[in-house]
Amino acid sequence: MKTQRSLAIAILFCFSLIFLGLSSCQPKQRVRSPTEKHYDLKGKVVTVDKEKRAVTVAHEDIKDYMPSMTMPFSVRDDWVYEIAAPGNQITATLVVDGTQSWLEDVVLTEDSTPASSAAPVEGAGPNVGDDVPDYRLINQDGKTIRIHDYRGKALLLTFIYTRCQDPNQCTLMSSNFAAIDQELQKQPGLYGKTHLLSISFDPAYDTPKVLRSYGAAYTGKFSDEKFAHWEFAS
């Protein structure tokens, strides 16, 4: 009897361990924030950067959020960085919560479209030390400006578009530029030797009027902003 009781206890103990082991293997449900917004994303993987934990995707229009473009996204699931490869088709949920955004519920499939036989273009990009072309731009006042107008100053450039809502992209860069502009104002010697320039790549929408309103909101000076140190152009 004592032996049977000991055997029964041992069996129950083993079943408990198995149950606990299986339970620990179940995926944990993420606690969702009430401020999260979710959008369906569909596109093609362009690059995978495991070290920076970023997957660059050429995505289609994201309904109620942004038009199609190519941009990096953070993915929290480690397996994606092991499996994803350039050319994969990707569907996912884009989660935006305050100053954070990431992809979840990722599904990857191989692209069935035949690869192009065209040879890669060599020397398409500039080399370190090359002179920057004297691009012609239109600023927030509707005036023509050129890159070479800022010779002799440290020119800091970023690229934005005013409809970009992703907290890790345009809004982040504009906030960073606003902080830099404010810090430089505290150092008059440096302030006069620097210039900030935010360039929109959505000129059809980002007219001078739109850029003026957008830029003045970030500087906080609104109608009093003269854009002498930080300009917006397309």
Secondary structure, 3 states (H helix, E strand, C coil): CHHHHHHHHHHHHHHHHHHHHHHHHCCCCCCCCCCCEEEEEEEEEEEEECCCCEEEEEECCECCCECCEEEEEEECCHHHHHHCCCCCEEEEEEEEECCEEEEEEEEEECCCCCCCCCCCCCCCCCCCCCCCCCCEEEECCCCEEEHHHHCCCEEEEEEECCCCCCCCCHHHHHHHHHHHHHHHHCCHHHHCCEEEEEEECCCCCCCHHHHHHHHHHHHCCHHHCCCCCEEEEC
